[in-house]
Amino acid sequence: KALNATSYTAEKSINNKAVFVSDQWKFAPNWTLDAGVRYDKHSTAGSKTTWSAGLNKKFDENSHAYFNWGQVFKAPTLDDLYYYSVMDYKGFKYESYGNPNLKPEKGDTWTIGYGTKIADKTSVNISYFQSKLEDAIDWDTTYSDNASVSIVRNVDKQKKNGMELSVAHELNDNWDLEASYTYIRVKNNEHGSGYVRDANYIPNMYRFGVRYHDDLWNADLFLRGGSGADKSAYVDSKYMTLDMSVAYKATKDLSFYAKGYNLFNKAYAESAGVNGGTYTYPAQGRRFIIGAEYTF
């Protein structure tokens, strides 16, 4: 039997006020510059002004290249700061604790990319991204014979880089195919000891699906998967599952929808954590959502 304590031991709150200004400048026939500045005033993380900029070069009607850069200021969430949970299952205790002394994440991130049509109905986009953070917020889990303890911490320095490739092909006026691959590598440097790979991240992510659309119906069916997961943090090094959604527009204002997730009912996880050969934070099993939306 599982006994779960209250997730928060007392009423807690955070407050954030922000002001953001951006501007777009077309300074040449095929060049566009976007620039922005944001000021945050956070009740626990303090105040910070961050800048961002994006440059876009249009080569023709079907292709363009872009470069985006931005400063990072990410304050801890309520869960990061104050989460508290203790659960006992068959004599094994799961403990999770927030950290009210966390510092905000700070750093820089940038992306460079290129998009084009390689045929009348096929579009390709490729991008490379990188970030360097100080005090990155991360959950750290330690295990013993009868307990796992997860505590939020600040990582001294973190480097993240990767690439994404996506392809979209229009079969006809109603049917499209889409596919994407994302690679990500995260390394942490603790106390100047050198950068070491963060095993919490799955490095390879895949997505492939088909989409249908007309005036009344929208539907899609997508395979999602990952590979290369570290066996110290995941039960399986790879997974694959299937999701679907269907929407019907009954009137101009009323639509109905149905969504299904993990149709294969696979046991897998997108968040790291293993104990005794089972996932500490497993993804949900097969599930369905049915609903309606009305606009007025």
C-alpha positions as CSV (number, residue, x, y, z in Angstrom):
1,K,0.0,0.0,0.0
2,A,1.3,3.5,-0.9
3,L,1.0,6.3,1.7
4,N,1.6,9.7,0.2
5,A,2.1,12.9,2.3
6,T,0.7,16.2,1.3
7,S,2.8,17.8,-1.5
8,Y,3.2,21.1,0.3
9,T,3.5,21.5,4.1
10,A,2.3,25.1,4.1
11,E,0.8,27.8,1.9
12,K,3.5,29.2,-0.3
13,S,3.4,31.8,-3.1
14,I,5.7,33.6,-5.5
15,N,5.1,36.7,-7.5
16,N,6.6,37.8,-10.8
17,K,6.1,41.1,-12.6
18,A,7.5,41.6,-16.1
19,V,7.6,44.2,-18.9
20,F,8.6,43.2,-22.4
21,V,9.2,45.4,-25.5
22,S,10.1,44.2,-29.0
23,D,10.6,45.7,-32.4
24,Q,11.0,44.4,-36.0
25,W,13.2,46.3,-38.5
26,K,13.4,45.4,-42.1
27,F,16.6,47.2,-42.9
28,A,17.2,45.7,-46.5
29,P,14.9,44.1,-49.1
30,N,15.6,40.6,-47.8
31,W,16.9,41.2,-44.2
32,T,14.8,41.5,-41.0
33,L,16.0,42.2,-37.5
34,D,14.0,41.4,-34.4
35,A,15.1,42.8,-31.0
36,G,13.6,42.8,-27.6
37,V,14.2,43.6,-24.0
38,R,12.5,42.2,-20.9
39,Y,12.6,43.2,-17.3
40,D,11.6,40.7,-14.5
41,K,11.0,41.5,-10.9
42,H,10.6,38.2,-9.0
43,S,9.7,37.8,-5.3
44,T,12.4,35.1,-4.7
45,A,14.8,35.4,-7.6
46,G,15.3,39.2,-7.7
47,S,15.3,41.5,-10.7
48,K,16.9,41.0,-14.0
49,T,16.9,42.7,-17.5
50,T,17.5,40.4,-20.4
51,W,18.0,41.1,-24.1
52,S,17.2,39.1,-27.3
53,A,17.8,39.5,-31.0
54,G,16.9,37.6,-34.2
55,L,18.2,38.0,-37.7
56,N,16.4,36.6,-40.8
57,K,17.7,36.4,-44.4
58,K,15.2,35.6,-47.1
59,F,16.9,34.1,-50.2
60,D,13.7,33.6,-52.3
61,E,10.0,32.8,-51.8
62,N,10.9,29.3,-50.5
63,S,14.1,29.6,-48.5
64,H,15.5,31.6,-45.6
65,A,18.2,31.4,-42.9
66,Y,17.9,32.8,-39.4
67,F,20.0,33.4,-36.3
68,N,18.4,33.9,-32.8
69,W,20.2,34.9,-29.6
70,G,18.8,35.6,-26.1
71,Q,19.8,36.0,-22.5
72,V,18.3,33.5,-20.0
73,F,16.7,34.4,-16.7
74,K,14.6,31.5,-15.3
75,A,13.3,31.7,-11.8
76,P,12.6,28.6,-9.7
77,T,9.0,27.4,-9.8
78,L,6.9,26.7,-6.8
79,D,7.7,22.9,-7.1
80,D,11.4,23.7,-7.4
81,L,11.3,25.8,-4.2
82,Y,8.7,24.1,-1.9
83,Y,7.7,20.7,-3.2
84,Y,7.5,18.0,-0.5
85,S,6.4,14.4,-0.9
86,V,7.1,11.2,1.0
87,M,5.6,8.0,-0.2
88,D,6.1,4.5,1.2
89,Y,5.5,1.5,-1.1
90,K,6.0,-2.0,0.1
91,G,8.7,-0.8,2.5
92,F,10.5,1.4,-0.1
93,K,10.4,5.1,0.6
94,Y,10.3,7.8,-2.1
95,E,11.2,11.2,-0.9
96,S,11.2,14.5,-3.0
97,Y,12.1,17.9,-1.6
98,G,12.2,21.3,-3.1
99,N,14.9,23.8,-2.2
100,P,13.9,27.3,-1.0
101,N,17.5,28.5,-1.4
102,L,17.7,27.9,-5.2
103,K,19.2,30.6,-7.4
104,P,17.7,31.5,-10.8
105,E,19.2,30.1,-14.0
106,K,21.2,32.7,-16.0
107,G,23.1,32.4,-19.3
108,D,22.8,32.7,-23.0
109,T,21.2,30.7,-25.7
110,W,21.4,30.9,-29.5
111,T,20.0,29.1,-32.6
112,I,21.0,29.1,-36.2
113,G,18.8,27.5,-38.9
114,Y,17.8,27.2,-42.5
115,G,14.5,26.3,-44.1
116,T,13.7,25.6,-47.8
117,K,11.5,23.7,-50.2
118,I,13.3,20.9,-52.0
119,A,10.3,20.3,-54.2
120,D,6.9,21.9,-54.8
121,K,5.4,20.0,-51.9
122,T,8.3,19.2,-49.6
123,S,9.7,21.5,-47.0
124,V,12.9,20.9,-45.0
125,N,14.1,22.8,-41.9
126,I,17.4,22.2,-40.0
127,S,18.7,24.1,-37.0
128,Y,21.5,24.0,-34.5
129,F,21.1,25.3,-30.9
130,Q,23.4,25.8,-28.0
131,S,23.1,27.3,-24.5
132,K,25.4,28.0,-21.6
133,L,23.9,28.4,-18.2
134,E,25.0,29.1,-14.7
135,D,23.1,27.7,-11.7
136,A,20.9,25.5,-13.9
137,I,18.1,24.0,-11.9
138,D,18.0,20.2,-11.8
139,W,16.5,17.4,-9.7
140,D,19.2,15.1,-8.2
141,T,18.2,11.6,-7.1
142,T,20.2,9.3,-4.8
143,Y,19.3,5.7,-4.1
144,S,19.8,3.3,-1.1
145,D,18.6,-0.2,-0.4
146,N,15.2,1.1,1.0
147,A,14.8,4.7,-0.3
148,S,15.3,7.2,-3.1
149,V,15.7,10.8,-2.3
150,S,15.2,13.6,-4.9
151,I,16.4,17.1,-4.1
152,V,16.4,20.2,-6.4
153,R,19.8,21.8,-6.7
154,N,21.7,24.4,-8.8
155,V,24.3,23.0,-11.2
156,D,27.3,25.3,-11.3
157,K,27.6,25.4,-15.1
158,Q,25.7,23.6,-17.8
159,K,26.2,23.4,-21.5
160,K,23.4,22.2,-23.8
161,N,23.7,21.8,-27.6
162,G,21.9,19.9,-30.3
163,M,20.2,20.0,-33.7
164,E,16.8,19.4,-35.1
165,L,15.8,18.3,-38.6
166,S,12.2,18.3,-39.8
167,V,10.5,17.4,-43.1
168,A,7.0,18.0,-44.2
169,H,5.5,16.7,-47.4
170,E,2.1,17.5,-48.9
171,L,0.6,14.4,-50.5
172,N,-2.5,16.3,-51.7
173,D,-4.9,19.0,-50.6
174,N,-6.0,16.9,-47.6
175,W,-3.1,14.7,-46.6
176,D,0.4,15.6,-45.2
177,L,3.3,13.6,-43.9
178,E,5.6,15.0,-41.2
179,A,8.8,13.7,-39.7
180,S,11.4,15.2,-37.3
181,Y,14.6,14.2,-35.5
182,T,16.1,16.0,-32.5
183,Y,19.5,15.4,-30.9
184,I,20.4,17.0,-27.6
185,R,23.5,16.7,-25.4
186,V,23.7,18.2,-21.9
187,K,26.8,18.4,-19.8
188,N,27.3,19.7,-16.3
189,N,30.4,21.1,-14.6
190,E,30.2,20.8,-10.8
191,H,32.7,22.8,-8.8
192,G,35.2,23.1,-11.6
193,S,35.7,19.4,-11.9
194,G,35.0,19.3,-15.7
195,Y,32.0,18.8,-17.9
196,V,30.2,15.4,-17.5
197,R,27.2,14.2,-19.5
198,D,23.8,14.6,-17.7
199,A,22.2,11.2,-17.9
200,N,18.7,12.7,-17.2
201,Y,18.3,13.6,-20.8
202,I,17.4,11.2,-23.7
203,P,19.7,12.3,-26.5
204,N,17.7,11.2,-29.6
205,M,14.0,12.0,-30.1
206,Y,11.9,11.0,-33.2
207,R,8.5,11.9,-34.5
208,F,6.7,10.7,-37.6
209,G,3.1,11.0,-38.6
210,V,0.3,11.6,-41.0
211,R,-2.2,14.5,-40.9
212,Y,-5.6,14.8,-42.5
213,H,-7.5,18.1,-42.9
214,D,-10.5,19.5,-44.7
215,D,-13.2,22.1,-43.9
216,L,-14.8,19.9,-41.2
217,W,-12.3,17.4,-40.1
218,N,-8.7,17.5,-38.6
219,A,-7.0,14.3,-37.7
220,D,-3.4,13.1,-37.1
221,L,-1.6,9.9,-36.1
222,F,2.0,10.2,-34.8
223,L,4.7,7.8,-33.7
224,R,7.0,9.3,-31.0
225,G,10.1,7.7,-29.7
226,G,13.5,8.2,-28.1
227,S,16.8,6.3,-28.1
228,G,20.2,6.4,-26.5
229,A,18.9,6.8,-22.9
230,D,21.5,6.1,-20.2
231,K,20.6,2.8,-18.5
232,S,21.7,4.3,-15.1
233,A,18.7,6.6,-15.3
234,Y,16.2,4.7,-17.5
235,V,15.0,1.1,-17.6
236,D,15.1,0.9,-21.4
237,S,17.5,2.8,-23.7
238,K,14.7,3.4,-26.2
239,Y,11.0,3.6,-26.5
240,M,8.3,4.1,-29.2
241,T,4.6,5.0,-28.7
242,L,1.7,6.2,-30.8
243,D,-0.7,9.2,-30.3
244,M,-3.7,10.3,-32.2
245,S,-6.3,13.1,-32.3
246,V,-9.5,13.8,-34.2
247,A,-11.5,17.0,-34.4
248,Y,-14.8,17.8,-36.1
249,K,-16.1,21.3,-36.7
250,A,-19.9,20.9,-36.2
251,T,-20.7,24.6,-36.7
252,K,-18.7,27.8,-37.0
253,D,-18.6,28.1,-33.2
254,L,-18.8,24.4,-32.0
255,S,-16.3,21.6,-32.4
256,F,-15.8,18.2,-30.9
257,Y,-12.5,16.3,-30.4
258,A,-11.1,13.0,-29.2
259,K,-7.4,12.4,-28.4
260,G,-5.6,9.2,-27.5
261,Y,-2.1,8.9,-26.0
262,N,0.3,5.9,-25.7
263,L,-2.0,3.7,-27.8
264,F,0.5,0.9,-27.6
265,N,0.1,1.1,-23.8
266,K,3.9,1.0,-23.4
267,A,5.8,1.2,-20.1
268,Y,8.3,4.0,-20.7
269,A,9.4,7.3,-19.2
270,E,10.4,10.7,-20.5
271,S,11.8,11.7,-17.0
272,A,14.8,9.9,-15.5
273,G,14.6,7.8,-12.4
274,V,15.0,4.0,-11.8
275,N,14.5,1.9,-8.8
276,G,14.6,-1.9,-8.6
277,G,14.3,-2.2,-12.4
278,T,11.2,-0.1,-12.6
279,Y,10.6,3.6,-13.5
280,T,10.4,6.1,-10.6
281,Y,8.5,8.5,-12.8
282,P,6.7,6.4,-15.5
283,A,4.7,8.0,-18.3
284,Q,1.0,7.4,-18.2
285,G,-0.5,4.3,-19.9
286,R,-3.0,4.3,-22.7
287,R,-5.5,7.1,-22.1
288,F,-8.2,9.0,-24.0
289,I,-9.7,12.5,-23.8
290,I,-13.1,13.4,-25.4
291,G,-14.3,17.0,-25.3
292,A,-16.0,19.9,-27.0
293,E,-15.1,23.5,-27.6
294,Y,-17.5,26.4,-28.1
295,T,-16.4,29.9,-29.1
296,F,-18.5,33.0,-28.4
